[in-house]
Amino acid sequence: MTEYALTGAKIITPYMEIKNGTLLISENKILAVGRGENVVIPEGMKRIDVSGLTMLPGFIDIHTHGSLGASASDSLEGIRKIYEYLPSTGITSWLPTILDERGINVIVSAIKDQESGSKILGIHMEGPFLTPKNIPGSPYEEPRYPNLKEYEGMLKQSEGNIRIMGLSPELDGAIPVVREMRRTGVVAAAAHSKATYEQLMAGVDAGIQHITHAFNVMTGFHHRKPGVVGGALVCDALTAEMIADGYHVSPVAMEMLLRCKGIEKVALISDNTRYAGLEDGIYENVEVKDGVVRRIGYTEETDGTMAGSVWSLDNNIRTIKRHLGRSLKEISIMASCVPAKVAGVYKNKGSLEPGKDADITLIDADWNVVSCIIGGKLSYQDDSWKSEVRGQKLEVRGWKSEVGR
């Protein structure tokens, strides 16, 4: 049985901030959490001193497509590469994000096969029922119109593992599909949409609950035509994703979203593509430069030419700290609690409470990820921190062998 105590850290649950806290883990669950003087450590339980670090609920990324050259829809080998990499960015669980049904079988197999790494919680389908961007200079694309039979086929193919599906509510056939998504327990999201405010709200009335990467690839706000952005900002029935890399969304727009919706309605996402974790350069039909993925032949002057992000979720958290000055407690709610609620797993994940899964991210004073624990087992530890403290805190020596992987 895996049992140990983490002692001495500042703990952000995130609804409480505990200095000199202690957290007990038994098997894959949190046994107790609180101030050091109030938590009784059972006799014989291993103690690991993590003084100087801050303990957070593990980050949950509900929108990420890939990394290290692999996309979630590629193959079992590719998706393993992704979920073994994610703990180094503080992510303890995630929703592999795909564009259509071609990646469903790979993810279902991965869910059954997975034994380590960042836990797959289900599938986020960003499509296929989306309004094409149709960027000037590119071939014209027709949308794939929402269809109940196709939706039911995808849900069956996924063996019930679809958690979120993004679609464009203005497309013919969207409203019946949204109603069926609501009935079958899938979170309907407005995504890649050229809808008017009125069309979005018709979708909300049918069951849309979520906004895919707010501000990006949607009708913007105008004082006479509020668009999808206007609906996202003022409709309390909607949660919204935010790519906080500092490039996809201006810090001013990020602050506007947080002020309008409040932190309890915003989920931080990475929207990482297969190019995350790779060097800058040209890959296929895109160029990765300074953290931005853009279609070759276009500049920032042409809207809609960004093709996802390569900045990791922990980087985005530091970006919010740097530009918006938000507290770690607020950011933790957006990185863990809200995503857990959107994905329907808040009963077991998203906060540090007794009885919940022992999914924990430890960061240093500069908000860099030091360690990541998933289900009570060490999934990632930064070697520089380990070597630095090893001479001072001998308790850390046995971390990997006794806490295990």
C-alpha positions as CSV (number, residue, x, y, z in Angstrom):
1,M,0.0,0.0,0.0
2,T,1.3,3.5,-1.0
3,E,1.0,5.7,2.1
4,Y,3.0,8.9,2.8
5,A,2.8,12.4,4.2
6,L,3.9,15.6,2.3
7,T,4.9,18.1,4.9
8,G,5.9,21.8,5.2
9,A,4.5,23.1,1.9
10,K,2.1,26.0,1.4
11,I,-1.1,24.2,0.3
12,I,-3.7,25.9,-1.9
13,T,-6.8,23.7,-2.0
14,P,-7.6,26.2,-3.8
15,Y,-10.5,27.5,-1.6
16,M,-8.2,27.6,1.4
17,E,-4.6,28.7,1.7
18,I,-2.7,26.7,4.3
19,K,0.8,27.7,5.4
20,N,3.1,24.9,6.7
21,G,0.5,22.4,5.6
22,T,0.5,18.6,5.7
23,L,-1.3,16.3,3.2
24,L,-1.7,12.6,3.7
25,I,-2.0,10.1,0.8
26,S,-3.2,6.6,1.1
27,E,-3.2,4.5,-2.1
28,N,-4.5,6.8,-4.8
29,K,-6.6,9.1,-2.6
30,I,-6.1,12.1,-0.3
31,L,-6.5,10.9,3.3
32,A,-6.2,14.3,5.1
33,V,-5.1,17.9,4.4
34,G,-4.6,20.8,6.8
35,R,-2.2,22.7,9.0
36,G,0.7,20.7,10.1
37,E,-0.2,21.0,13.8
38,N,-3.8,19.8,13.1
39,V,-3.0,16.7,10.9
40,V,-2.0,13.6,12.8
41,I,0.5,11.5,10.8
42,P,0.0,7.8,11.5
43,E,2.9,6.0,13.2
44,G,5.3,4.6,10.6
45,M,4.0,6.6,7.7
46,K,6.8,7.9,5.5
47,R,7.2,11.7,5.7
48,I,8.5,13.7,2.7
49,D,9.5,17.3,3.5
50,V,8.5,19.6,0.7
51,S,9.2,22.9,2.5
52,G,9.6,25.9,0.3
53,L,7.2,24.6,-2.3
54,T,3.5,25.3,-3.0
55,M,1.1,22.4,-3.4
56,L,-1.8,22.8,-5.8
57,P,-4.5,20.5,-7.2
58,G,-3.2,18.9,-10.4
59,F,-3.8,21.0,-13.5
60,I,-6.5,19.7,-15.8
61,D,-6.3,20.6,-19.5
62,I,-9.6,20.0,-21.2
63,H,-8.3,21.3,-24.6
64,T,-5.0,20.0,-26.0
65,H,-4.3,18.3,-29.3
66,G,-0.8,17.0,-28.9
67,S,2.9,17.7,-28.3
68,L,6.4,16.4,-29.2
69,G,5.4,15.9,-32.8
70,A,2.4,13.7,-32.0
71,S,-1.3,14.4,-32.2
72,A,-3.9,12.7,-30.0
73,S,-5.5,11.1,-33.0
74,D,-2.3,9.6,-34.5
75,S,-1.7,6.3,-32.8
76,L,-1.4,4.6,-29.4
77,E,2.4,5.3,-29.5
78,G,1.7,9.0,-30.2
79,I,-0.8,9.5,-27.5
80,R,1.4,7.7,-25.0
81,K,4.2,10.2,-25.8
82,I,1.8,13.0,-25.1
83,Y,0.5,11.7,-21.7
84,E,4.0,10.9,-20.5
85,Y,5.1,14.5,-21.4
86,L,2.2,16.4,-19.8
87,P,3.1,15.9,-16.1
88,S,6.3,17.9,-16.7
89,T,3.9,20.9,-17.3
90,G,1.9,20.2,-14.2
91,I,-1.1,18.5,-16.0
92,T,-2.4,15.4,-14.1
93,S,-5.4,14.8,-16.3
94,W,-6.6,15.9,-19.7
95,L,-9.1,15.6,-22.6
96,P,-7.3,14.6,-25.8
97,T,-8.8,17.0,-28.4
98,I,-9.5,15.8,-31.9
99,L,-11.2,17.4,-34.9
100,D,-13.4,14.5,-36.1
101,E,-14.3,10.8,-35.6
102,R,-11.0,9.5,-37.2
103,G,-9.2,9.8,-33.8
104,I,-11.9,8.3,-31.6
105,N,-10.7,4.7,-31.8
106,V,-7.1,5.6,-30.8
107,I,-8.3,7.5,-27.7
108,V,-10.7,4.7,-26.6
109,S,-7.9,2.2,-26.9
110,A,-5.6,4.5,-25.0
111,I,-8.1,4.9,-22.1
112,K,-8.2,1.1,-21.8
113,D,-4.4,0.8,-22.1
114,Q,-3.1,3.6,-20.0
115,E,-1.1,2.8,-16.8
116,S,1.0,5.9,-16.3
117,G,1.2,9.6,-17.2
118,S,-1.5,12.3,-17.3
119,K,-4.9,10.6,-16.9
120,I,-7.2,10.6,-20.0
121,L,-10.6,11.7,-18.8
122,G,-12.4,11.2,-22.1
123,I,-12.6,12.9,-25.5
124,H,-13.0,16.6,-26.5
125,M,-14.2,16.8,-30.1
126,E,-13.5,20.2,-31.5
127,G,-15.7,19.4,-34.6
128,P,-16.5,18.1,-37.0
129,F,-19.6,20.4,-37.3
130,L,-17.8,23.7,-37.7
131,T,-18.0,26.7,-39.9
132,P,-14.7,26.8,-41.9
133,K,-12.4,29.8,-41.5
134,N,-12.2,30.3,-45.3
135,I,-9.1,32.5,-45.0
136,P,-8.5,34.9,-47.9
137,G,-6.2,33.2,-50.4
138,S,-7.1,29.6,-49.3
139,P,-9.4,27.2,-51.1
140,Y,-13.1,27.6,-50.1
141,E,-14.5,24.9,-47.8
142,E,-18.1,23.9,-47.2
143,P,-19.1,23.2,-43.6
144,R,-20.0,19.7,-42.5
145,Y,-23.5,20.2,-41.3
146,P,-24.7,18.8,-38.0
147,N,-26.5,15.5,-38.3
148,L,-28.2,13.5,-35.6
149,K,-27.3,10.1,-37.1
150,E,-23.6,11.1,-37.4
151,Y,-23.5,12.4,-33.8
152,E,-25.1,9.2,-32.5
153,G,-22.6,7.2,-34.5
154,M,-19.7,9.1,-33.0
155,L,-21.0,8.7,-29.4
156,K,-21.4,5.0,-29.9
157,Q,-17.9,4.7,-31.5
158,S,-16.5,6.5,-28.4
159,E,-18.2,4.0,-26.1
160,G,-19.6,7.0,-24.2
161,N,-16.3,8.7,-23.7
162,I,-17.1,12.0,-25.5
163,R,-17.1,14.7,-22.8
164,I,-17.2,17.9,-24.9
165,M,-18.2,18.5,-28.5
166,G,-17.7,21.9,-30.1
167,L,-19.9,22.9,-33.0
168,S,-21.0,26.1,-34.8
169,P,-24.6,26.9,-33.6
170,E,-25.4,28.9,-36.8
171,L,-25.2,25.8,-39.0
172,D,-28.4,24.2,-40.3
173,G,-29.1,21.2,-38.1
174,A,-27.2,22.4,-35.1
175,I,-30.1,22.9,-32.7
176,P,-31.4,19.3,-32.8
177,V,-27.8,18.0,-32.3
178,V,-27.3,20.3,-29.3
179,R,-30.5,19.1,-27.7
180,E,-29.4,15.5,-28.2
181,M,-25.9,16.3,-26.7
182,R,-27.6,17.7,-23.6
183,R,-29.8,14.6,-23.3
184,T,-26.9,12.2,-23.7
185,G,-24.6,14.1,-21.2
186,V,-22.1,15.6,-23.6
187,V,-21.1,19.2,-23.0
188,A,-22.1,21.2,-26.0
189,A,-19.7,24.1,-26.8
190,A,-19.9,26.9,-29.3
191,A,-16.8,26.7,-31.4
192,H,-15.3,28.2,-34.6
193,S,-18.5,30.2,-35.0
194,K,-19.7,33.1,-37.2
195,A,-23.0,33.2,-35.3
196,T,-24.8,36.3,-34.4
197,Y,-25.6,36.9,-30.7
198,E,-29.1,35.8,-31.3
199,Q,-28.0,32.5,-33.0
200,L,-25.7,31.8,-30.1
201,M,-28.5,32.4,-27.5
202,A,-30.8,30.1,-29.5
203,G,-28.1,27.5,-29.1
204,V,-27.8,28.2,-25.3
205,D,-31.6,27.7,-25.0
206,A,-31.1,24.3,-26.7
207,G,-28.3,23.3,-24.4
208,I,-25.0,24.9,-25.2
209,Q,-23.0,25.3,-22.0
210,H,-19.5,26.1,-23.0
211,I,-17.4,28.4,-25.2
212,T,-14.3,27.0,-27.0
213,H,-11.2,29.3,-26.7
214,A,-13.0,32.6,-26.0
215,F,-12.2,35.4,-28.5
216,N,-10.5,33.0,-31.0
217,V,-12.3,32.0,-34.2
218,M,-15.6,33.6,-33.4
219,T,-17.6,36.7,-34.2
220,G,-16.2,39.6,-32.2
221,F,-18.0,42.2,-30.1
222,H,-19.5,45.3,-31.7
223,H,-21.7,47.7,-29.7
224,R,-24.6,47.0,-32.1
225,K,-23.7,43.4,-33.0
226,P,-22.4,41.7,-29.8
227,G,-21.7,38.4,-31.6
228,V,-20.5,35.2,-29.9
229,V,-18.0,37.2,-27.8
230,G,-20.7,39.4,-26.4
231,G,-22.8,36.3,-25.5
232,A,-19.8,34.6,-23.9
233,L,-19.1,37.7,-21.8
234,V,-22.6,38.3,-20.4
235,C,-24.4,34.8,-20.4
236,D,-24.0,33.3,-17.0
237,A,-25.1,29.9,-18.4
238,L,-21.8,29.6,-20.2
239,T,-18.3,28.6,-19.1
240,A,-15.5,29.7,-21.3
241,E,-12.0,28.5,-22.2
242,M,-9.1,30.9,-22.3
243,I,-5.7,30.4,-24.0
244,A,-3.6,32.6,-21.7
245,D,-0.3,32.4,-23.7
246,G,-0.2,36.1,-24.2
247,Y,-0.5,35.8,-28.0
248,H,-3.9,34.3,-28.7
249,V,-5.6,36.7,-26.4
250,S,-4.5,40.2,-25.4
251,P,-4.0,40.6,-21.6
252,V,-6.7,43.3,-21.8
253,A,-9.1,40.9,-23.3
254,M,-8.2,38.2,-20.7
255,E,-8.9,40.7,-18.0
256,M,-12.2,41.6,-19.6
257,L,-13.2,38.0,-19.7
258,L,-12.3,37.4,-16.0
259,R,-14.1,40.6,-14.9
260,C,-17.3,39.7,-16.9
261,K,-17.5,36.0,-16.1
262,G,-15.6,35.7,-12.9
263,I,-12.9,33.0,-12.3
264,E,-15.5,30.3,-11.5
265,K,-16.6,30.4,-15.1
266,V,-13.2,30.4,-16.9
267,A,-11.2,27.3,-17.7
268,L,-7.5,27.8,-18.6
269,I,-6.4,25.7,-21.6
270,S,-3.2,25.2,-23.6
271,D,-4.8,24.4,-27.0
272,N,-1.4,22.7,-27.6
273,T,-0.7,21.2,-31.0
274,R,1.7,18.5,-32.1
275,Y,4.4,21.2,-32.3
276,A,4.4,21.9,-28.5
277,G,7.8,20.9,-27.1
278,L,9.6,21.2,-30.4
279,E,12.1,23.8,-31.7
280,D,11.0,26.7,-33.8
281,G,10.9,25.9,-37.5
282,I,8.8,25.0,-40.4
283,Y,6.6,21.9,-40.1
284,E,4.4,20.7,-42.9
285,N,2.2,23.8,-43.7
286,V,2.9,25.9,-40.6
287,E,5.7,27.8,-39.1
288,V,6.5,27.8,-35.4
289,K,8.2,31.0,-34.3
290,D,8.4,32.6,-30.9
291,G,5.7,30.3,-29.5
292,V,3.2,31.0,-32.3
293,V,2.0,28.5,-34.8
294,R,0.9,30.2,-38.0
295,R,0.0,29.0,-41.5
296,I,2.9,29.5,-43.9
297,G,2.4,32.5,-46.2
298,Y,0.4,34.6,-43.7
299,T,1.2,37.2,-41.1
300,E,-0.6,38.4,-38.0
301,E,-2.4,40.9,-40.2
302,T,-4.6,38.1,-41.5
303,D,-7.0,37.0,-38.8
304,G,-7.6,33.3,-38.3
305,T,-4.2,32.2,-39.4
306,M,-3.0,31.0,-36.0
307,A,-3.0,27.2,-35.8
308,G,-3.0,26.5,-32.0
309,S,-0.4,27.1,-29.4
310,V,2.9,25.6,-28.3
311,W,3.0,27.3,-24.9
312,S,2.4,24.9,-22.0
313,L,-0.3,25.3,-19.4
314,D,2.2,26.1,-16.7
315,N,3.7,28.9,-18.9
316,N,0.2,30.3,-19.3
317,I,-0.3,30.4,-15.6
318,R,2.9,32.4,-15.2
319,T,1.7,34.7,-18.0
320,I,-1.5,35.5,-16.0
321,K,0.6,36.2,-13.0
322,R,2.9,38.5,-15.0
323,H,0.3,40.5,-17.0
324,L,-2.8,40.4,-14.8
325,G,-1.4,40.0,-11.3
326,R,-4.0,37.4,-10.3
327,S,-3.4,35.3,-7.2
328,L,-2.3,31.7,-7.3
329,K,-5.6,30.8,-5.6
330,E,-7.6,32.4,-8.4
331,I,-5.4,30.8,-11.1
332,S,-5.7,27.4,-9.5
333,I,-9.5,27.6,-9.6
334,M,-9.2,28.2,-13.4
335,A,-6.6,25.6,-14.0
336,S,-8.1,22.8,-11.9
337,C,-11.6,23.3,-10.4
338,V,-13.4,24.8,-13.4
339,P,-12.0,22.3,-15.9
340,A,-12.9,19.4,-13.5
341,K,-16.5,20.7,-13.4
342,V,-16.7,21.1,-17.1
343,A,-15.4,17.6,-17.7
344,G,-17.8,16.2,-15.1
345,V,-15.1,14.9,-12.7
346,Y,-15.2,17.4,-9.9
347,K,-16.4,14.6,-7.5
348,N,-12.9,13.1,-7.7
349,K,-10.6,15.8,-9.1
350,G,-10.0,19.5,-9.2
351,S,-9.3,20.3,-5.5
352,L,-7.3,19.0,-2.6
353,E,-9.9,17.4,-0.3
354,P,-10.1,14.2,1.6
355,G,-11.5,11.4,-0.5
356,K,-10.5,12.9,-3.8
357,D,-7.8,11.5,-6.1
358,A,-4.3,12.3,-5.0
359,D,-3.5,14.4,-8.1
360,I,-1.0,17.1,-7.0
361,T,1.2,19.7,-8.7
362,L,4.1,21.2,-6.7
363,I,5.6,24.5,-7.8
364,D,8.5,26.6,-6.6
365,A,8.6,30.3,-5.7
366,D,8.8,31.2,-9.4
367,W,5.8,29.1,-10.2
368,N,7.8,26.5,-12.1
369,V,6.6,22.9,-11.9
370,V,8.8,20.8,-9.5
371,S,6.9,17.6,-9.1
372,C,3.7,16.1,-10.3
373,I,1.8,13.3,-8.5
374,I,-1.0,11.4,-10.2
375,G,-3.1,9.0,-8.2
376,G,-0.6,9.1,-5.4
377,K,2.3,8.1,-7.6
378,L,5.2,10.3,-8.6
379,S,4.8,11.0,-12.3
380,Y,7.3,13.8,-12.7
381,Q,10.1,15.4,-10.7
382,D,12.5,18.1,-11.8
383,D,16.0,16.8,-11.4
384,S,17.6,20.1,-10.6
385,W,15.3,20.6,-7.6
386,K,15.9,17.0,-6.5
387,S,19.6,17.3,-6.5
388,E,19.5,20.7,-4.8
389,V,17.6,19.5,-1.8
390,R,19.0,16.0,-1.6
391,G,21.9,17.0,0.5
392,Q,19.7,19.0,2.9
393,K,16.6,16.8,3.2
394,L,17.4,13.1,3.1
395,E,13.8,12.2,3.1
396,V,13.6,13.0,-0.6
397,R,16.1,10.3,-1.4
398,G,13.5,7.5,-1.3
399,W,10.8,9.4,-3.2
400,K,10.9,7.4,-6.4
401,S,11.6,4.1,-4.9
402,E,9.1,4.2,-2.1
403,V,6.4,6.4,-3.6
404,G,6.8,4.7,-6.9
405,R,5.6,5.2,-10.4
